[in-house]
Amino acid sequence: MPRSVIAIGPDAVRRSIEILAVEIGNLQAGHAMAGAEWRGDRMLLSVDREYVRFVAGNILYRQDRVDFFQAELPSEGVSPRRASWLQCLSTYETPFFLRLAKELVEFWPGTVAACDFLPRFGHFYYCHRSRIELAARESRTIAEALLALQHWPVLLEQVMNAMGEPAFESLPKGLSDGDLGGFLGRLLIGAQSGRITLVRIPECLRAICEPSAPQAEECLRIPHYRRMLEKLGPAAESAALLIEGLLAAL
């Protein structure tokens, strides 16, 4: 069976990362594992009973399993090795790392091959891990508050308008590590283009709460939500500074 092309260019890298996020840690197919590299520009993404998905350069392929192993990984050939950027990555970091990487695929111009981009991103991640972890912590606080404000649509709209036009699109669906990685990535991209900013959130919250509108009064009467709003302003200020530093490093 001939190979079928799934995606080309930056879209191939993004979709490869999506597949890796699901497969890493779950795949064991003989000596072949998700994230294994060979021939310099090829990476194994997934293996099931019928098909193998892998990326070569800037092209994402699907191929019949038997044909793939005969053509790409014959028994006398070189065994693929787990990618170097994966070897230093702990299991619990993987979902956050990959979702963050997916959002930043096009941040570096000219990076279109997964085997080029992921080591480059991995180097950035390892060099600035402590700052990224702090930014992730503040992003979680921000995301928790924004998701909680969905119970008060008027308040949420005011905060989102203060952040910028694309803020609604950046809102995560949940608070998993993968969700937060994607959220931080979108905040970085938005800040880099000047379309999303966190620095106006504290002023917006003061305008909402002093004097408080009817919806704000209802929200503030509930201790759990009051604490979230109290933490949102400081977290936004801290995250804004961390994001500025990460953008300079990028």
N, C-alpha and C positions, 0 to 999 in steps of 0.2 A: 504494500500500500504506500503510495507517495505521501510525502509530508504535506500538511496543509498549513498555510500561514494564518495565524490568528491576529497578529498585530505587528506594526512596523514603527520604528522610531521611538520617541518619548512615550507613546501609548503602550508600546511593547514593554518598556521598562516598568511603567506603572502597573500594568496587568501582571507582569512577572512578580512584582513585589506583593500584589494582592494574593497570588497563588502561594508564594513562600510563607506569607503570614498564616495561612491555614495549614500548610503542609509541614513546616519545620517542627521537629519534635514528634511528629506523628508517622512519618514515612520511614519504612525500612524495607527496601527491596534488594535483597542480597547485599552487595557491596555499594549499591547506589542509594544515596540519600538526598533529600531536598537540600539545595545549597551546594551540592558537589560541583566542582569545576574541572574542566579538562580542555585541552587544546588552546588554552589561553583566553578564548572569548566565548566559551560555552558553559552553561550552567543548567543543571537538572532541577526542574521545578516540582514535578509530580509524576507518579507512576500508579496506574490502576490496572485492572485485569486486562484491559484492551489497549490503552493508549499511554503514551509518555508525552508530557509537555516539557519543553526545554527552550531556552533562549540561546541564540547564536548571534553574536554581534548585536545588531539592533532589530532582530527579527524573532518573534515568538512563534514557535512551531508546535504542532501536534502530530504525532506519528504512531503507527502501530507498534505495540510494545516489542514484539519479536523482531521486526525489521529494525527498530531503533537500536537494540542491543547488538544486533549483527553488524549494523553499519557504523555505529558510533563507539561502542564499547565491546569489541570482540575480546574473547577470553585471553588472547595473547597480547592485547593492547595495554595501554597505560591505564591503571585504575584511577578514577576521579578522586580528588581530595576535597574535603569540606573547605569552603571558602575561608580565607584568612580572617575576614571581618567577622565571621560567625564564631571563630574559635575563642575570641575574647568576650563574647556576648553571653551573659547568663540567660537562663531560660525565661526568668520572669521579665527580663528587659525586652525580649524579642518582639512582642506585639507593639509596644510603644515605639521601639526603634524603627520597625518596618513601616508603621503608619506615618511617622514623622518623615521618614525617607521618601515615602510616596508623595507627600505634599510638596517636597522640595526638589523633585526630579528636574524641573526646568529652571531651578535657581541658578545653576552653573551653565552658562551658554556652551553649546557644543557637546554636552554630555548626553549621548543617546544610547549607549550600550550598557546593559546591566552590569557586566563584569568590570566596566570602568567606573560606573557611577557608585555602586555600593561600597567598594573599597575607599573611594574618595570621601563619601559621606561617613563611612565608618571612622576614618581618620579624624574628621571634624568632630564626630560624636565622642570618641575616646579622649581627644585633647581637651574637650570642654564639658566633660561628663558632669562635673559638680554643678556648673552653672545651668546645664540643661535640667538636671534633677531638681534644682531650686525652682526653675521656671515651670517645670511640670507640676510641682507642689502648689505653686500659686495659681496655675491654670486650673487645677482641680477645684480650688476654692472658688474661683471665678465661675467655672462651669456649674458647680453645685448651686450657686446663687442664681445664675441665669436660668437654669432648668427649673428651680423652685419658683421663680417669678412667672413661669408659664401659667400658674394659677391666677395671676393678676396681669392679664394681657396689656392693660394700659401702662402699668409700671414697666413691664418688659419692653414695650415699644419705646418708652422714653429712654431707657438705658441703652437699647440697641441703636437708637438714633444718635445718641451721644458718642457711641463707638464708631459709627460710620455706616455708610450705605450697605456694604456687603456683610455686615455683622450677623444678620439672620442666617446667611448661608454658612457662616463659620460655626454656628452653635452645634455642639456635639449631640448625638442621639442618646448617649448614656455616659457613664463614668468608668468604663473599663479602661485598661491601660491603652488598648488600641484607640479607643475614642479620644483619649486625652492626647495621645501622640498626634492624631490627625488635627485636633483642636489647636495645639501649639503650633503645628506646621502652618495652619491657615492664618493664625495670628502673626506669625513671622512674615509670611508672604504679604498679608494685608498691611503690616507696618512698613515693609520694604517699599511698597508702592504708595504708601501714604493714604490708603483707603480705609484702614482700620487703626484706631488708636485707643489705648486704654486710659490715657491720662485725664480724659474728661469725665470719667465715671465718678470720681469723688464729688466733683462739683454738681453733677447731675443728681446724685443721691441726696446732697444737701438741699437742692431745690425741691426734690420730691418730699422730703421729710420735715422741712422747716419753712412754712407751716405745712403739715402733712395733709394731702388730699384724702377724701373718704377711703379710696382703695388702699392708700398707704397706711392709714390708721388701722384698717382691718388687718393688714399684713403685719404691722408692728405689734399688734396685740398678742400675736402668737410667738412665744419665746424662741422656738426653733427657727422661724423665718427671720425674726428680728436679729438673731445672732448671725445668720447668713449675710444679711445686709450690712451689719456692722463690720464683718470681715471682708466684704467685697471691695470697699474703697481702698484699704491698705494693701490688699492682694493685687489690685489693679495697678497701684503705684509701683509696687515692688516688681511685678511682672513686666511693666513697661521698661524699667531700667535694665532688667535682665535681657529682654528681647533686644533692646538697643545694643547691648554688649555682644549678643550672639550674632546680630546682623553685621556688626563690625568685623567679627571673626570670620563670618561667611565670606 
